[in-house]
């Protein structure tokens, strides 16, 4: 959204980190959530939409840095099913205590995959964006149903993908 938006956001939020971030540090979740809330107001986009859009963008960035993860998976569903057991496993090797979600996937048939998403951060909308980015990468048209959600007092989200 550009440097001007970033500068305005930093001025409004005045984060403890002063907006200086490195990939080897941990930062308080509260700082992230405060910044997302403020950015939502600045750009007049609802938080869930903003977070989902960032997830789609983030897939592209991560996939360009670490293409091996998608290259190892032959299709969209295989990639989604590998996130918890492959990608998150590698993240845990790099960071002492990453706050990663748990994704329990079950392929119902060749067209349907269900995901039970659990996370104290409740970043299910980010997961939706990452899913969108990966579907685009694999050239897959899909529909997403997200009926059960932690933002509606559930202890998990239940996401169904249909291709």
WOLINKA-V114163 format. One record per pair of residues at least 12 apart in sequence whose C-alpha atoms are under 8 Angstrom apart, sorted by the first residue. I is the first residue (numbers start at 0). J is the second residue. D is the distance in Angstrom with one decimal. If there is no record, write none. Layout:
i=[I	I]
j=[J	J]
d=[D	D]
This chain:
i=[4	8	8	8	8	11	12	12	12	14	15	23	28	35	35	47	48	50	50	50	51	51	51	51	51	51	52	52	53	53	54	54	54	54	54	54	54	54	55	55	55	55	55	55	55	55	56	56	56	57	57	58	58	58	58	59	68	68	74	75	75	75	75	76	76	79	79	80	80	82	83	83	83	87	98	99	100	100	100	100	100	101	101	101	101	102	102	102	102	103	103	110	110	111	111	111	111	112	112	112	113	113	113	113	114	114	114	114	115	115	115	115	116	116	116	116	117	117	117	118	121	121	123	123	139	140	141	141	141	142	142	142	143	143	143	143	144	144	144	145	145	145	146]
j=[41	34	37	38	41	37	33	34	37	30	30	94	120	49	50	124	124	124	125	128	124	125	126	127	128	129	125	128	125	128	124	125	126	127	128	129	130	132	125	127	128	129	130	131	132	133	128	129	132	129	132	128	129	132	133	132	85	86	137	133	134	137	139	106	112	104	130	104	105	102	101	102	103	99	120	118	116	117	118	119	120	115	116	117	118	114	115	116	117	115	116	161	162	159	160	161	162	159	160	161	157	158	159	160	156	157	158	159	155	156	157	158	155	156	157	158	154	155	156	155	149	150	148	156	162	162	160	161	162	160	161	162	158	159	160	161	158	159	160	157	158	159	158]
d=[7.9	7.1	6.8	6.4	7.7	7.5	7.2	6.4	7.1	6.4	7.8	7.8	7.8	8.0	7.9	5.8	7.5	5.9	5.3	7.5	4.9	4.7	7.3	5.9	4.2	7.6	7.7	5.7	6.9	6.7	7.7	4.6	6.5	7.0	4.0	4.6	8.0	7.4	7.8	7.9	4.1	4.8	7.2	5.7	4.4	7.8	7.6	7.8	6.9	6.9	7.9	7.8	5.3	5.4	6.6	6.6	8.0	7.0	6.5	6.9	6.2	5.8	7.2	8.0	7.1	7.9	7.6	5.8	8.0	7.6	6.6	5.8	7.7	7.2	7.9	7.0	6.7	5.6	4.5	7.7	8.0	7.8	5.8	5.2	6.4	6.1	5.7	4.9	6.7	5.0	6.7	5.4	5.0	7.0	5.7	4.6	6.6	5.8	5.2	6.6	7.1	5.7	4.4	6.2	7.9	5.8	5.1	6.3	6.6	5.7	4.7	6.5	5.7	4.9	6.2	7.5	7.1	4.8	6.4	7.4	6.4	7.3	8.0	7.2	7.0	6.0	6.6	5.4	4.4	5.8	5.2	6.6	6.8	5.7	4.8	6.6	5.6	5.0	6.6	5.9	4.6	6.5	7.1]
